[in-house]
Amino acid sequence: EYGGAKLPKGANRYWGKPGTSGAKQGLFLDERTGQVETILFTVPAPAPATGSGRGGTTGDEPTMPKAPRPALTQKGAAMVGDMRTDALHAALREERIDEYKLIGLLVLALAGRNVEVKSGQAGMGTRDTRREIAARLTEGGAVTSDPALLQTAARAMLTYTLSCRDNWSQSGPVARLAGDAINADAHLPNMATADFLACLSKAAVEGVALGLNVPVQPTGKATRGAVVARVGEGRWVYPQATFSGSAEAMAAEAAGERHGASWTTGTADAEAAADDAADTLPNEDSLDDEETVGTDPAEDAETGLEDEPEPEAEPIMPPRRRRLRKDTGENRAAA
């Protein structure tokens, strides 16, 4: 090669003395002179074979076989999911479903992974019991047809889902509508307590006292105490705290949603917004009572005033910016 010897692959030329450092001696034919020459070279030792496992393996050990290709690709799984969804929706529209099985399907739907519920159930914390409720209906891999079990699971799921609390778990007007449908008003506690009555205005407390035939006291605190004493061990419920009026609340929520409000807004806030909007509308009676704003031509004639066009306002010119002169030594001295 280029008039010299071509060494074996991976070999390096050795320039030392023969017989040292394990150098090998090779023979080659010099094409320029036609004579046989010698050359010394070294060959690196072969690297030991190592496996891919922990700690290394020898080359004699068998290699692990490659994982077989799945029978269905990711794209195929997505296609199957679309086909199943379309078939499921068609069956829900066309197939006959008895009432008990429909209850079970609703419970399973609320336990789905694509459903997020902010539960208002006391003592739940971050625990999600929807999976546990759904597991009661699917023992053996099929939806149960036991009416008692379906009733229990449906009640538990509705209890976990519906909430009227004034926080992030509020379900909105639908919870009031559900409570009105199942007579939840009968389970409201006595609200004639010092803690709750303190949340009412003085005028509202006086209205409560008059409704209970309680004389109004000189102070609001005394009036509240008289109301508590009047009810005693009985039960009094604040009229605006009942579940009735849910239809009006849902209508107000729908109107607020059309104007950009959210369904998460509290019912009281929606009703207050509706009342405020009604207060801002013009009243025909008030318009009739007010004087008409305008100018009477007869009065203008008597006063000698004529309608003259207003003079055009002169355009406002922006102030001229003073051009800064070049900073010189004389200017600095004057400053």
Buried (B, 14 or more C-beta within 10 A) or exposed (E): EEEEBEBEEEBEEBEEEEEEEEBBEBEBEEEEEEEEEEBBBBBEEEEEEEBEEEEEBEEEEEEEEEEEEEEEEEEEEEEEEEEEEEEEEEEEEEEEEEEBBEBBBBBBEBBEEEEEBEBBBEEEEEEBBBEEBBEBBBEEEEBBEBEEBBEBBBEBBBBBBBBBBEEEBBBBBBBBBBBBEEEBEEEBEBBBBEEBBEEBEEEBBBBBBEEBEBEBBEEBBEBBBBBBEBBEEEEBBBEEEBBEBBEBBBEBBEBBEEEEBEBEBBBEBBBEBBEEEEEEEEEEEEEEEEEEEEEEEEEEEEEEEEEEEEEEEEEEEEEEEEEEEEEEEEEEEEE
